[in-house]
Amino acid sequence: MDELSFTVSGYIARPPAEVYEAVADPQQLSRYFTTGGARGRLENGAAISWEFADSPGRFPVTVVEADPPRRLVIRWEGTASLAPQTTTTFEFEPVDDGARTLVTISEGAWHVSADGAKNAFGNNAGWTGMLAALKMWLEHGINLRDGFYD
């Protein structure tokens, strides 16, 4: 094993274009995930920032690829990662004739070490939480993070 990485996925009962937009649009993303605010739209070449009400400070994010409504690739700071930044890939696959979307999030790569595992597992939990929050937001209008971390 040369590196640590992970993939999480879940189904959202909305068409891919709507799900993609809920991730790419900073106003929507700020309602259910980046509760401290997202600045900038996830589009090709954009340098944006995310803030979380439960974690102080801004996290710079660089958009590597934006291919609506199918795929987003971003890079952001990674602790104990093989490069200064981890790479996160979002894929939006239509299912049930486009009525639902399978969202798959993959991220890597960390050193095969205790610190690498700690950070990979932490991000895995974070992206799993993001998927659950995205589902609740799009399907029910509920901000799942509200009060969850504080």
N, C-alpha and C positions, 0 to 999 in steps of 0.2 A: 504494500500500500504506500503510495507516494504522497497522497494528500487526502484531506477530509473534505467531503462535500455532502449535500443532501438534496432531496426533492420532496416537496409536499404538494398535495393536490386536493381539490374539492369541487363539487358541482354547485353552480349558482343557477337558479331558475329564472334566468334572463338571457336574451340574445347576446352573442359575443360583442357586438358594437357597444351595447349599453354597459357591459361589464368592463370592457377596455376603457371606456370613457370615465367610469367611476374610479379607475386607477390613474389615468393620465391627467385628469382635470384636478388642479390643486384645490379648488373649492370643495369638490366632493370628497377628495382624499382627506381633507382637513376635518370633515364631519365625522368620519368613522375610524381613522387610523392615525394620521399625523395631527393629533388633537392640539398641539401647540402651533400648528400652521404649516402648510406647504407653500413654498414660494417658487413659482415657475411651473409651466406645463411640461409634462414628460413628452418631449419631441426631439427629433434627431439633433444631436450636438448641444443640447441645452445643459447649462450648469445651474442647478437649482439647489434648494435647501429644504430640509424637513426638520420640524421640531415636534417634540412629544411632551405633553403636559407632565408626564410622569418621569421624564428623563431630561435634565437641564442641558441646554446648549443646542446649537444648530448642527445638523449633519449634512455636509455637502454631498450632493448626488450629481453624477454625470450621466447623461443619457447617451449610450453607445449606439443603440438601434431602436427605432420606433417604426413599427410596421402595422398600423391599425387595420383591422381589429384583431390581428393574429398574435403579435409578439412585441414585447418590450424588453430591452436589455439595459441594465444600469450598472454603474460601479459606485461604491461608496466605501468609506473607511472600514478596514478590517483589522481587528486586533489578533495577533498570532497568525495572520494570514501569510500566504506565500508571496504576495505582492502587497504594496501599501493599501490596496483596495480589493474588496471582494467583488465578484461579478454575480449579479442576480438576474435571472432570466424568467420572465413571465410569459406563458403561452396560453392562449385563449382558443379552445377547440370547440366548435359547434357540435352539439349532440341533440338528438330528438328533433331533427330537421331545423336546427337553429333556435329552438325554444329554450334550450338550456345551454350552459357553457361549462366545460371542464377547464378549470384554471389550474395550471401547474406552475409552481415556483421552484426553481433550482438555484442553489447558491454554492459557490466554492471560491477559493480553495484555501484551506488552513493547513498549517504544519501538523504532522502526526505527532502530537505531544499533548501533555495535560492541558496547557493553555489553549492550544488549537482546538481540542475537544470541547473545552468549556465554552469557547466563543462560538464554535459551530453549533453546539447544542442550544445555546442561548438564542442564536439567530433562527434556528429551526423552530423553536417555540414561538419566537416573534412572528415569523411568517405564517405559522399555523394559526396564531391568533388573528393575524391580519385577514386570512381567508375566512375565518369564522365571522369577523367583524364586517367584512365585505358582504357576505351572504346575508347577515342580519340587516344590514343597511339597505341593500337593494331589494330584498324580498319583504322586509317588514318595517323599514324606516327607523330602526332602532340603532342607537350608538352603543354598541356592546362594551366599548372601552370606558364609557362614562362611569366613574367611580370604581373601576376595576382595580386600578393600581394605586389609588390614594384614598 
